[in-house]
Amino acid sequence: MPKANSGAAAATARLTYAVELARGSSHISSTLTPETERRAIVETVAEFCELYGETNLPLFQKLLAEEVQQRGKNEAALAVAQFKFACNCSLR
């Protein structure tokens, strides 16, 4: 994958993770309380780590935050962008 900061990397990642981004942003955007929002973020990020490992997690989180923001959920997008996750999966 190209450098993480490049537009090409973001475009490639957006295509590669399209299903995870759509599902995660929908799940996060549909929450009604801060607690369910946090759980949705944890679930989405944990599923990503399980599938892909943590190497591209920062880029995925950036794209996920953008997707959530496009749904009009600015506070949730900020929570996604600032979320810290320790990946305990086998795909590191």
N, C-alpha and C positions, 0 to 999 in steps of 0.2 A: 504494500500500500504506500502511496506517496507520503511525503512529510505531513505530519498531523496538522500543521498550521496552514497548509495550502488549500486553495479552493478545490483542487482536484481530489484531495483526500476526503474532503467533506462530501463532495458529490459522489465519490465511490462508496463511501461509508453510508450515505443516505440510501443508495440503491441496495447495498449489501444488507443493511439492517432495516429495510423498509417495513417488514412485517412487525418487527420488535418495536420500531418507532411508532407505528400506527396503533398497535395494541397498547403499548405503554402510555402514550399520550392520551388515549381515550380513557384508559383506566384511571390515570391520575386526575384528569380533568373532570371525571364524573364523581369525584369524592365530595362529601358534604362537610366534613369536619377536619381539623388539623390532624387528628389521630389517624383517620382513614386515609388522608392524603399521604402521611408519612409511611403508613403500611404499603400503600400502592407504590410509592417510590422504592421502598426496600424490595418489594416483590419484583418490580420491573428490573432494577439493577442486579439483583441476585440471579434472575433468570438469564440476563445478558451474560453475566460472569460464568454461569454454568455452561452456556452454549459456546462462548467465544473466549473465555479467560479475561484477564484484566488489562491486557496490553492496550487495547483500544477503548477502554472504559471512559477515559476523559473525553475523547471525541464523541462517543455515544451519548454521554451525559450532556454535552454541549448541544448536540443535535436534538436530543430529547427535550431539553429546555426550550429550544426554539420552537419545536412542535407544540409544546404545551402553551407557549406564549401566543402562537398563532390561533389557538383556541380561545384566546381572551383570558387566560388564567395567569396573569403576571406574577402574582405571589407564589403560586405553585411552580411556575417556571424558575423563579429565583431559588426556591427550595430545592429543586432538582439540580440546578447549577452548583449550589453550595453543599450538596449532600456528600458526605464522606463515607465510603464503604470499604470494608476490609474483605477482599475476595478470598473465600476459603474453598475454592473449587480445585478440581484436579487438572484443569486446562491451562495452568499458568505458563 
